[in-house]
Amino acid sequence: MPEDMGRGKNKTRSKARTTSARAAALIRGAFFGVILWSWAGTVWAATYYVAPTGSDSNPGTAALPWKTPHKPKTVLVAGDTVYFRQGDYVITNHISIGGNSGTSTAPITYTSYPGEKARIVYDRRSVPTDLTTVQIMWIVRDYLIFDGLGFYQTPESRSVFTSTGVFFGGVIIYGASNVIVRNCSVDNVAGSGIKAGGSTRNILVEGNTVTGTYAHGFYFGGADGVWRNNRIDGGRGSSNAQGIQIQWAGTTRNKVYGNVVINGQASGVVFSGLISDNEVFNNIFINCGYKAAGGYGVVLNYWHQDGAIGPGNKFYNNTILGKRPNSALIATKDGQNVDTFNNIFRPDASTPVGGAAGFLIRNNLFFNATNVPSGNLTGDPHLANPLGQDALAAKISAGSAAMDKAVAGAPMKDFFGTSRPQGAGSDLGAHEYVSGGSTANPPPNKPRGLRQ
């Protein structure tokens, strides 16, 4: 069991420190250069530093930083921030973020120093005996922010895990609430990129780049999470690698939007098991399912690994383009409870739609597709670049069969932040066409596609 799991609530320091303790802390801070301030006169917060040239016996100041990413969790309390300076931090054991939680008004923040990029590099060359530790970072505390950090597994380490069939993880959030993972990168891990499970609630995963994972880009459960404005590229994944998989009983009310998912080897997105009221909208899926064979090799997969899919799930106003999937556009072991509507499906070659009896699919636009179910549309969406590799490729142009065709339920804004509708009605897919010109691509990592 990873460190700190199963130990109950963390033993946080008292928020209201005594006057003498505060005075002593202030004196130490002034001497060592640790920045301290107060919240409402009751909480002292500090800023610490980590650098590849530091030492964990140092006080963690700008001048005398710590060295390892394992050190901060032993010190930080609510309101504290730790800055990681530029460079690689090589580790051979996972980082378990136990210790103290933050609070709603005073989260604990782990971040790269402004203008710099810190990267945590996992380089273990043997599989640990405790398989619950096979990840770079394990997060089990509440009100934490991780901003602008890199997570990378070396090729030598990745090979050890993939050759023995042990799936690894990049960043795993387990049983925690109110955690933010923002503007981070996860690359080359021998498993899933960012994963959430257990009783995880109210997490925000935004503006991240996940590349080269052996398994799924995102693999998550929990409740009331938001996964938005990320880019996932599964080009180095196994044939069973999904772009996004929503899984596990009790997973509910999560929203997934504004993401670009490219090269999902087995599929773009999977709804699986006893999940309910999850929404996937305003995303762009490119080249998904083109590699895997058999029951995989699809863009959408509606599965029931731990029971029939629960009610209230939706997949709507997404755009699917690029290489044709290897099997079909959609696989439905159990698709009655995923309402699939207002999407554009535009593979580069003829592809069967797939699906099964009772599958809830309506008012989608299909091009280069066979066996299109009744209640859906066929025609050319006139995408900007049907074989493109970025979000701009999914924009529709004048004369598109998708224009003004959406039924009720379209998001109030599109992937690019344009208000809907711009014409007589909202458009199908992730982009809302603007007459006389198209919207500009949004700045990197800025919220877009909001359902306001």
N, C-alpha and C positions, 0 to 999 in steps of 0.2 A: 504494500500500500504506500502511495507517495507520501512524503513527509507532510505532516500536519493534517492529513485526512483522518476523519473519525475521531478528532479530539474535541469536538464540540466547538462552542464559540471561542473566538480568540480572546486571550487575556490582555485586553488593551490597557494602555496607561490611562490614568484618570485624566479627563479633559481639563478639569480644574486643578491645575498644579498649585502648590502652595506659593505664597509670595516669595519665600526664601529660595525655593527651587527655581522660580522664574528668574529671580535676580541672578542666581548662580548660572543659569543657562545663558542669560544675556551677557554676562561677563565672559563666559567661555566662548560664546559666539563672536563677541567683539575681538577677543584675542585670536581666535582661529580663523575668522572670516566667514563663518557660517551665518547666513542671513536669517534673522528671526523676526516675526511680527505677530501681532495678536489679532484674534477674531473675537469681537464683542467683549474684549477684556478678559476672556476666559481660556483661550487656547493659543499656545505658542506654536507657530509653524516654522519649519526650517527648510532651507535649500541645501542640498548636498551634491557632491560631484563624484563621478567615477571616470577613470582614464586608464588606458592600457599601461601607462607608465607609473600608476599609483601603487598603493599598498593598502591592504585591508586593515593594517594596524594604524593607518593614518586617521585623522578626525573627519575625513570626507569633505574638506573644504576645497575651494577652487585652487588654492596653492598646494594643498596636501590631500589629493583625492584618494578614494578607495580604488582598488584594482579590479575586483571581480563583480560580475552581476549577481552573485549569490549574497553579497554583503548587505545591500540596502534593506532587504526585508527584515533583517534583525534589528534595525534601528528606526525605520520610518513609522510615524504615527499620523493620525488624521491631519490633513492639511499640508503635509510635507511634500516636497518635490525633489527628485533626484535627476540630475542631468548627466547623460553619458556623452563623453567627448568622442571625437572622431576616431574610428579605428575598429579593428576586429577584436572580439572578446572570445577566445577559444575556450570551450568547456568540454568536459567528457562525462559530466553528470547533469541531469536535467535541473532546471531552476524551479523550485516549488515556491510560489508566492503565497506563503501562509502568513504568519506574523499577524500584524494588525490590519483591520479594515479602516477605510476612511468613513466619512459620513456624507449625507446629502449636501451639506454646505461646505464640507472640507474633505474632498477626496484626496487620495494619495496618487501622485503622478510620477510615472517613469517615462522619461522622454529623452530624445537626442538633444544635444545642445543646439540652440538656434543656428541655422546655417551649416550644421554638420550632420553626418550620418553615422551612427553607431550600429555595428552589426554583431549579433551574437552567433558564433559559429560552433556548431556541435560536431565533434570529431572523435567520438568514441568508436573504437575499432573492434569491439566485441559486444554481443548482446547481453544486457544485464540479466541477472537471474530473476529480478523482480520486474515482470513485464508491465506493471502499472507505471513504471518510470520511463517508458520509451517515448519521450517527447522533449522538445527543447524547453518549453515553459508550461507549467501547470498552475492555474489560477483558481484559488478556492476562497478568496476573501472578497468582500463587498466594497463598492464605491472606490474602484481603482481605475486609473486612466493609463493607457499605454499608447504613446504618441511618437510616430516617426522612427521607430526602431526596426532594424533588419534582423531576420531569423533565417539561418542558412545551415544546411547539413552538407558536409564535404562529400565529394563523390566516393571516397574510400569508405566512409562511414555508411553512406546510403547503400552501397553494394553489400555490406555485411548484413544489413537488415533485409533487403529485398531477396538476397540469396537464401536466407533462412526462413522466409515467409513471415517474418515478424513486422507487422505494420507499425509505423512510427507516426508521430504527430508533430506538427509545428507548434502552434499555440492551442492549448486546451483549457477551456473554462468549464469548471465542474461544480455545480451546486452553488454558484456565486450569483449575486444580483448587482445590478447597476454598475456593470463593468463596461468600459469603453476601450475598444481597440481601433485606433485611428491612424491613417497614413503610414502604416507599417508595410513591410514586405516579407513574404515567406517564400523561400526558394529551395527547390531540390530535395525536399524532405521525402523520406521513404514511407509515406502514408498521407494522411489528410493535412491540408494546410492550416485551417482554423476550424476548431471543433468545439461544440458546446453540448453539454449533457447534464443529466441529473436534474435537480430542481432549479437550474439556471433560470433567472428571470430578468427582464428589463435590461438586456444588454444592447449595446450599439456597436456594430461593426461597420466602419465606413472608410472609404478612401484608401483601401488597402490594395496591394498588388500581390497575387498569389500565382506563382509560376512553377512549372516543372514538378509538381507533386506526383508521387507514384500512385496515390489513391485520390480521393475526392478533394476538390478545392475547398468547399465548405461542407461540413457534415454536422448537422445540429439538431438538437431538441430543445426543450424548455418552453417558456411562455413569454409573450409580450416583447420579443426581441425585434430589432430593426437591423437588416443587413442591406446596406445601400451604397451605391456609387463606388463599387469595387471592380477590379478587373481580375479575372481568373483565366489563366492560359494553361491548359492541361496537355500541352504538346509532348511532354516527356512522361506521360502517365502510362499505367498498365492498361490492358484492354478492358478492365473492370472499373476504370476511374470515371466517376461522375463529376460533372461540373459542380452541382449543388445537390445535396441529398437532405431532405427534411424527414426526420425519422423519430420513432419511439412514442410509445403510449403517453398521453398527456401533453404532447407538443401542440401548442395552441396559440392563436392570435399573433403569430409572427408575420412580419411584412418584409418582403424581399423585392427591392426595386432599384432602378437606376444602375444596374450592373451590366458589364459586358463579360460574357462567358464564351471563350473561344477554345476550340479543340478539346472539348470534353470527349474523351475517347469512347466511353460507353453510352453516355447521354449528356444532355444539357442540364436537366433537372429531374429529380425523382421525388414524388410524393409517396411515402411508404408507411403503412401500418396505422395504428390507432391515433392519428393526428386529426385535428379539427380547426376550422376557422383560420387557416393560414392563407395568405395572399401573395401571389407572385405576379408582378405587373411592371410595365415600363422597363423591361430588360431586353437586351439584344444577345441572341445566341448565334454563334458563327461556327460552322464546321463541326457541329456536335453529333456524335454517334457515328462518325464516318469510318472508324477503325474496328470497333468490336463487331462480333458476329453473334449468331444465335438470337436469343431473346433480348440481347442488348443491341447496340448499334441503332439507337433511336434518339430523337430530340427530347421527347417526354416519356417518362416511365411512371405509370401509376401501379404501385406494387402493394402487397400486404404481408410484409415480412413478419410482423408480430400481431396480425389481426387485420380485419377489414378496415379500409380507410374511413375515418370518421366524417361527420357532416361539415358543411360550410367552407370547404377549401375552394380557392379560385385561382385560375391561371388566365390572365387577360391582358390585352393591349401589350403584348410582347411581339418582337419581330425576330423571325428565324430565317437565316440565310446561309449561303455558302455551299460547301460540298454536301452532296446528298448523304444522308445516313445510310449505313450499311444494310439495315433491315427494313425499317419503316419510319415514318415521322413520329408515331405514337405507339407505345406498348401499354396495354391496359389489362393487367391481371385483375384490377379492381378499380374502375374509374367512375363509378356511379356518383361518388361524392366529391368530385373535382369539377367545378363548373368551368369549362374551357370556352372562352368567347373573345371576340374582338381582336384576335391575333392575326398576324401575317405569317404564312409558311411559304418560303421561296427557296427550295433547294435548286442546285444548278442542273439537275437531271431528274427524269421521271422517277417518282418515289410513291409507293402506296401509303395512304394515310395511316392504315392500321386501325387499332381500336378494337372494341368488342361490343356485343349487344348490351344496351343499357348505358353505354358511355355517354356522358353529358357533354356534348360538343355542339356549339351553335354560333352562327354568325362570324365565322373565321374566313379569311381569304386564302385560297390555295392556288399556287401556280406550280406547274411541273409536278402535279400530284394526280394519282389515280385512286379510284374508289372513294371519292369525296362524299361524305355523309350528307343526307338531305338536311336542309336548313342552314347550309353554308354556301359560300360564294367561290367562284373561280374567276381568275383574271390576272392581269399583270399589275403588280404593285408599283412598277417603275421605280425600283430602288436605285439610289445613286450609284452603287457599285455592288452588284450581287455577289461578287467574289472578293470583296474588300475585307480588311482585317481590323477595322475599327468602327466606332459608333457612327461616324459620318456616312459609312457605307449603307446604313439602314434607313437613311432619309428617303422619303418618297418625293416624287417630282410631279409636275403638272400632268394631268391625264391619268393619274394612278387610280386603279380600281378600288383602292382603299379609302378614297376621299369621301368624307361625310357619311360613312356607312356604319359607324359604331352604334350599337344599341346602348341602352341605359347602363350605367355602371362604369364608364370610362373614367380614368383619373382626371382630376381638374387641371393637371399640368402634364406635359409629356416628358420624355427622357431628358430633353434639353432645357426644360424649364419654361416652355411656351404654354400659355394658357389654352385650354380647350373650351369650346370649339372655336376655330378660326373661320369656319364656313357655315353652311346650313346645318351641319352636324359635326360631331367629332369624327376623327379619322381612325381607321383600324391601325393596329401596331403601336410601336413605341414613339413614333414621330407624328406631330401635328403639322401639316403643311401650312405655310404662310404664303398667301398669294403675293406675287411680285418679288419674292426672294425667300431665302431659307434662313432659319435661325442659326446663329453662330454656335460653335461648340463651347460648352461651359468651361470655365477655368478648372484646372485639375482639382479633384477632391472636394469640390463645392457641392452642397446638397442640390439635387435636381430630381425631377420626376416625383415631386412630393404630391401626395394625395391630401390636399388641404381641405 
